[in-house]
């Protein structure tokens, strides 16, 4: 019995529709449908919730029988991939913000008034140029790093 059949059996044993099952778990009906059709798997937190709500041990829910032993590894792998995707998203946002800050610093420098006062002292915002370059450089480094990580992980998964 695969995981989808296991979820469907639990739902039918409780005499619930997919919608009712989803409401009890605070997920969408589509999520339940995807689980039952083995399109994707719930994360470990959701497995614990299913175990608690329907009073079934995690061993019985996850392992079920010999065919489901592979599901445990897939759940762990899916959780790891979710963390990597979240890390990549946050890093990309930080890189984008740094890049925009750099561009804004150059715009502010271009719009700022530079003048020489009566004593012959030049007044300008010279510090904006290195700050702008540093921000753009850091933003680009983050983008390039994330890009390479994604490309390398893509090739690693194709090799496996």
C-alpha positions as CSV (number, residue, x, y, z in Angstrom):
1,X,0.0,0.0,0.0
2,X,1.4,3.4,-0.9
3,X,1.1,6.6,1.0
4,X,-1.9,7.9,-1.1
5,X,-3.8,4.7,-0.4
6,X,-2.9,5.0,3.3
7,X,-4.3,8.6,3.5
8,X,-7.4,7.5,1.5
9,X,-8.0,4.6,3.9
10,X,-7.7,6.8,7.0
11,X,-10.2,9.3,5.4
12,X,-12.7,6.6,4.4
13,X,-12.4,4.9,7.8
14,X,-13.4,8.3,9.4
15,X,-16.2,8.6,6.8
16,X,-14.9,12.0,5.7
17,X,-14.9,13.6,2.3
18,X,-11.6,15.1,1.0
19,X,-13.0,18.6,1.9
20,X,-13.9,17.5,5.5
21,X,-10.5,15.8,5.9
22,X,-8.8,19.0,4.6
23,X,-10.7,21.2,7.0
24,X,-9.7,19.1,10.0
25,X,-6.1,19.5,9.0
26,X,-6.4,23.1,7.9
27,X,-5.2,22.4,4.4
28,X,-6.8,22.7,1.0
29,X,-8.9,19.9,-0.6
30,X,-6.4,20.0,-3.5
31,X,-3.6,19.1,-1.0
32,X,-5.5,16.1,0.2
33,X,-6.2,15.1,-3.4
34,X,-2.5,15.4,-4.3
35,X,-1.5,13.2,-1.3
36,X,-4.0,10.6,-2.3
37,X,-2.9,10.6,-5.9
38,X,0.8,10.5,-4.8
39,X,1.6,13.8,-6.6
40,X,3.3,15.1,-3.5
41,X,3.7,14.3,0.2
42,X,3.0,16.3,3.3
43,X,5.9,17.7,5.3
44,X,6.9,16.2,8.6
45,X,4.8,18.7,10.6
46,X,1.7,17.7,8.7
47,X,2.5,14.0,9.2
48,X,2.6,14.6,13.0
49,X,-0.7,16.5,12.8
50,X,-2.4,13.7,10.8
51,X,-1.1,11.2,13.4
52,X,-2.5,13.3,16.3
53,X,-5.8,14.1,14.7
54,X,-6.6,10.6,13.5
55,X,-4.9,8.7,16.4
56,X,-2.6,6.7,14.3
57,X,1.1,6.1,15.1
58,X,3.7,7.8,13.0
59,X,5.2,4.4,12.3
60,X,1.9,3.1,10.9
61,X,1.3,6.3,9.0
62,X,4.7,6.6,7.5
63,X,6.0,3.0,7.2
64,X,2.7,1.2,6.7
65,X,4.2,-1.7,4.9
66,X,7.4,-2.4,2.9
67,X,6.4,-0.3,-0.1
68,X,6.1,2.8,2.1
69,X,9.6,2.6,3.6
70,X,10.9,4.7,0.6
71,X,8.4,7.4,1.6
72,X,10.3,8.2,4.8
73,X,13.3,9.1,2.7
74,X,11.3,11.2,0.3
75,X,9.6,13.2,3.1
76,X,13.0,14.0,4.6
77,X,14.4,14.9,1.1
78,X,11.3,17.1,0.4
79,X,11.8,18.9,3.7
80,X,15.5,19.5,2.9
81,X,14.6,20.9,-0.6
82,X,12.0,23.2,1.0
83,X,14.7,24.6,3.3
84,X,17.1,25.1,0.4
85,X,14.4,26.9,-1.7
86,X,13.5,29.2,1.3
87,X,17.2,29.9,1.8
88,X,17.7,30.7,-1.9
89,X,14.6,33.0,-1.9
90,X,15.7,35.0,1.1
91,X,19.3,35.3,-0.2
92,X,18.0,36.5,-3.6
93,X,15.8,39.1,-1.9
94,X,18.7,40.4,0.1
95,X,20.8,40.5,-3.1
96,X,18.1,42.4,-4.9
97,X,17.7,44.9,-2.0
98,X,21.5,45.5,-1.9
99,X,21.6,46.0,-5.7
100,X,18.7,48.5,-5.5
101,X,20.4,50.3,-2.6
102,X,23.5,50.7,-4.7
103,X,21.6,52.0,-7.6
104,X,19.7,54.5,-5.3
105,X,23.0,55.7,-3.9
106,X,24.3,56.5,-7.4
107,X,21.1,58.3,-8.2
108,X,21.3,60.3,-5.0
109,X,24.9,61.2,-5.8
110,X,24.0,62.3,-9.3
111,X,21.1,64.5,-7.9
112,X,23.1,66.0,-5.0
113,X,24.3,69.5,-5.1
114,X,28.1,70.0,-5.1
115,X,29.5,73.4,-4.4
116,X,32.6,75.2,-3.3
117,X,32.0,77.6,-0.3
118,X,33.5,81.0,0.2
119,X,36.5,79.5,2.0
120,X,37.3,77.3,-1.0
121,X,36.1,74.0,0.5
122,X,34.4,71.5,-1.8
123,X,31.1,70.1,-0.5
124,X,30.0,66.8,-2.1
125,X,28.7,63.4,-1.0
126,X,31.8,61.6,-2.1
127,X,31.1,58.6,0.2
128,X,28.1,57.6,-1.8
129,X,30.2,56.3,-4.7
130,X,32.1,53.6,-2.8
131,X,29.0,52.7,-0.8
132,X,27.1,52.3,-4.1
133,X,29.8,50.2,-5.6
134,X,30.0,48.0,-2.5
135,X,26.2,47.5,-2.4
136,X,26.0,46.6,-6.1
137,X,29.0,44.3,-5.8
138,X,27.5,42.4,-2.7
139,X,24.1,42.1,-4.4
140,X,25.7,40.7,-7.6
141,X,27.9,38.3,-5.6
142,X,24.8,37.0,-3.8
143,X,22.9,36.5,-7.2
144,X,25.9,34.7,-8.8
145,X,26.4,32.5,-5.7
146,X,22.7,31.4,-5.6
147,X,22.7,31.0,-9.4
148,X,25.7,28.6,-9.3
149,X,24.2,26.7,-6.3
150,X,21.0,26.2,-8.2
151,X,22.8,25.2,-11.4
152,X,25.1,22.8,-9.6
153,X,22.3,21.2,-7.7
154,X,20.3,20.8,-10.9
155,X,23.2,18.9,-12.5
156,X,23.7,16.8,-9.4
157,X,20.1,15.6,-9.4
158,X,20.3,14.8,-13.1
159,X,23.4,12.6,-12.5
160,X,21.6,10.7,-9.7
